[in-house]
Amino acid sequence: MVMRRRIIQRDYGFTLVELIAVIVIIAIVAGIGTSFVVSSVNTYKKMEIREKLVARGRASVEQMVRQIRIAAPNTTRVSASGNCVEFMPLVAGVAYYDELPDQANGAPAISAISTSSLNAGLGTMVYVLVGSLSSAEVYSNAGVRVGLASVVAGGGGSTINLSGATRFLRNSPQHRLYIADAPKRFCIIGTDLAEYRNYTFTTSALTDAMPADATRVLLADNVAAGVRAFSLSSGGVDRNVALLIDLVFSERGEQVALNQEVLIRNVP
């Protein structure tokens, strides 16, 4: 008797349902992977933008701080909106020998002041400041600011020639006068942070308007004020005044807020 074996062949492969399931799973995994990559790239781009904003902001703030820090005493003032700060750069400070004519002693006006040896720093010697107690006095020309005509050195001291005969409002408690450069200001106008200089001296209140004859130097664009761009603390004859800078730099939807406090010498 011959035994016959039945050979059963089985077909191995994917069914249509299994194939669709695999495709769906692969699509889901690919989608998750793509979202992760896109998210990582976007995060990197945002970090890169923020790093650039920080660098740009710090450079602008540091440029202002270096100049404002050497402002002559009681020459720093801020506009009502807080978008502008104006000051007179200090060029030199020197002691004077004799009591100057002022409203208290009633002495006759003078056109020259004898001082100790004067060593001028950077800047142009434009104004002589004596005994100022506020920026309002300096900018209103209330007998504390006078033009400087020339400085003559000799005999171990200096002679400061004034632009005209002057009787000052008061003497300095320390018998010290300051020589200052012409005013300059930093302002946010629109979204631009700029420096303005070489403009006509104004005795009126500081506003946010750009001086018509000023030289403008752009420091940064896309800038806005924080609470106030510039805030000035109240000062006194025996302590410094503090200027707070609060700015927001932005680019492509990213923002970086920077603030800096600047101490300014305030002793007349």
C-alpha positions in Angstrom: 0.0 0.0 0.0 1.5 3.3 -1.0 1.2 6.1 1.5 0.7 9.6 0.0 1.5 12.7 1.9 -0.4 15.9 1.2 1.8 18.9 1.1 0.1 22.0 2.2 1.6 25.3 1.0 1.0 28.4 3.1 1.4 31.9 1.7 3.3 34.3 3.9 2.8 38.1 3.6 0.9 41.2 4.7 -2.8 41.5 4.4 -4.2 44.8 3.2 -5.3 45.7 6.7 -1.8 45.1 8.1 -0.2 47.1 5.4 -2.5 50.1 6.1 -1.8 49.8 9.8 2.0 49.8 9.2 1.7 52.8 6.9 -0.4 54.7 9.5 2.1 53.9 12.3 5.1 55.0 10.1 3.2 58.3 9.2 2.5 59.0 12.9 6.2 58.4 13.9 7.4 60.5 11.0 5.0 63.3 12.0 6.2 63.2 15.6 9.8 63.2 14.4 9.2 66.1 12.0 7.4 68.2 14.7 10.3 67.6 17.1 12.9 68.7 14.5 10.8 71.7 13.5 10.4 72.7 17.1 14.1 72.3 17.8 15.0 74.4 14.8 12.5 77.1 15.8 13.8 77.1 19.4 17.3 77.5 18.1 16.4 80.4 15.8 14.6 82.1 18.7 17.6 81.7 21.0 19.8 83.1 18.2 17.6 86.1 17.7 17.5 86.8 21.5 21.3 86.5 21.8 21.7 89.1 19.0 19.1 91.3 20.7 21.0 91.1 24.0 24.3 91.9 22.3 22.9 94.8 20.3 21.0 96.1 23.4 24.1 95.9 25.7 26.2 97.7 23.1 23.7 100.6 22.9 23.2 100.8 26.6 26.9 100.7 27.4 27.5 103.5 24.9 25.0 105.7 26.7 26.2 104.8 30.1 29.9 105.7 29.3 28.8 109.2 28.3 26.1 109.9 30.9 28.4 108.7 33.8 30.7 111.7 33.2 27.8 114.3 33.0 28.6 117.6 34.8 26.8 117.9 38.2 23.2 118.9 38.0 23.1 119.0 34.2 21.1 115.8 33.6 17.4 116.1 32.9 14.6 113.9 31.5 11.6 114.8 29.4 8.1 114.5 30.8 7.4 111.3 28.9 10.7 109.7 29.9 11.7 109.1 26.3 14.7 111.6 26.3 17.6 112.4 28.6 19.8 115.4 28.1 23.1 116.2 29.9 26.3 118.3 29.5 29.5 116.2 29.4 32.1 117.1 32.0 35.4 118.3 30.6 37.2 119.4 33.7 36.7 120.4 37.4 39.0 122.8 39.2 39.1 124.7 42.5 39.0 128.5 42.4 40.9 130.7 44.8 38.8 133.7 45.7 35.1 134.1 46.6 33.2 134.9 43.4 30.7 137.7 43.1 27.2 136.4 43.8 23.8 137.6 44.9 24.7 137.1 48.6 27.9 139.2 48.6 26.9 141.7 45.9 30.4 142.0 44.6 30.9 143.5 41.1 30.7 141.2 38.2 33.9 139.7 36.9 35.1 138.3 33.5 38.0 136.1 34.7 38.5 133.5 37.4 41.8 132.4 38.9 42.0 128.7 39.6 44.4 125.9 40.4 46.1 124.2 37.5 43.4 123.0 35.0 43.8 119.6 33.3 41.0 119.2 30.7 39.8 115.8 29.7 38.0 114.8 26.5 35.6 117.2 24.9 35.4 120.9 24.2 35.4 123.5 26.9 32.2 125.4 26.2 30.6 126.4 29.6 31.6 127.3 33.1 29.3 126.0 35.8 29.4 127.4 39.4 27.2 126.4 42.4 24.3 124.8 40.4 21.8 122.9 42.6 19.5 121.7 39.8 19.3 121.2 36.1 16.5 123.8 36.0 19.1 126.4 37.1 21.7 125.2 34.6 19.4 125.3 31.6 17.5 128.5 32.5 20.9 130.3 32.8 20.0 131.6 36.3 23.6 132.8 37.1 25.2 129.4 37.3 26.2 128.9 33.7 28.4 131.2 31.6 30.3 130.8 28.3 34.0 130.1 28.4 36.2 132.3 26.2 39.6 130.9 26.9 41.9 129.4 29.5 45.4 130.7 30.2 47.9 128.7 32.1 50.8 130.1 34.1 52.3 130.6 37.5 51.2 127.2 38.8 47.5 127.9 38.1 45.1 128.9 35.4 43.0 131.9 34.5 39.6 131.2 33.0 38.3 134.0 30.9 34.5 134.2 30.7 32.4 135.2 27.7 31.1 138.2 29.6 31.1 139.9 33.0 29.2 137.7 35.4 27.8 137.8 38.9 26.9 134.2 39.9 23.8 133.0 41.7 25.9 131.5 44.5 29.4 130.3 45.2 30.2 126.6 45.3 30.3 125.2 48.9 33.6 123.5 47.9 34.9 126.6 45.9 34.9 124.4 42.8 33.8 125.1 39.3 33.1 122.7 36.4 33.8 123.1 32.7 31.3 121.4 30.5 30.9 120.6 26.8 27.7 121.5 24.9 24.6 119.5 25.8 23.7 116.2 24.1 20.8 113.9 24.4 19.6 110.3 23.9 16.0 109.8 22.8 13.6 107.2 21.6 11.7 108.7 18.7 9.3 106.2 17.1 11.2 103.0 17.4 14.7 104.4 17.0 17.1 105.0 19.8 19.4 107.8 18.8 22.0 110.3 20.0 21.6 114.0 19.2 24.4 116.5 19.5 25.8 119.8 18.0 22.4 121.6 18.4 21.4 125.0 19.6 21.3 125.4 23.4 17.7 125.7 24.6 16.5 127.1 27.9 13.0 125.7 27.6 11.8 122.4 29.1 13.2 119.2 27.4 10.8 117.6 24.9 10.8 114.5 22.8 11.2 116.5 19.6 14.4 116.1 17.6 16.4 119.4 17.6 16.1 120.9 14.1 19.9 121.5 13.8 21.1 118.4 15.6 23.5 115.8 14.3 21.8 112.4 14.7 23.5 109.2 15.4 21.4 106.0 15.3 22.2 103.6 18.1 19.5 100.9 17.6 16.2 100.4 15.9 13.1 98.5 17.0 13.4 99.9 20.5 10.6 100.7 22.9 10.5 102.0 26.5 9.9 99.7 29.4 7.9 101.5 32.1 9.9 104.7 31.3 12.9 104.7 29.0 14.8 107.1 31.3 14.0 107.9 35.0 15.9 110.3 37.2 16.1 110.0 41.0 16.0 113.1 43.1 19.5 114.2 44.0 21.1 116.5 46.6 24.2 118.5 47.2 25.7 115.7 49.2 24.9 112.6 47.2 24.8 111.2 43.6 21.8 111.2 41.4 20.8 107.9 39.7 19.5 107.6 36.2 17.6 104.4 35.4 17.6 103.2 31.8 14.8 100.7 30.9 14.6 99.6 27.3 13.0 96.8 25.3 14.7 95.6 22.1 12.7 93.5 19.6 13.1 91.6 16.4 10.8 89.1 14.5 8.5 88.6 17.5 11.2 88.2 20.1 11.8 90.8 22.8 14.6 91.4 25.3 14.3 93.9 28.2 17.5 95.6 29.5 17.8 98.0 32.4 20.8 99.8 33.8 21.3 102.3 36.7 23.9 105.0 36.2 25.3 107.0 39.1 26.1 110.6 38.3 28.2 112.9 40.5 26.0 115.6 41.9 28.2 117.8 44.1 28.2 121.4 43.0 
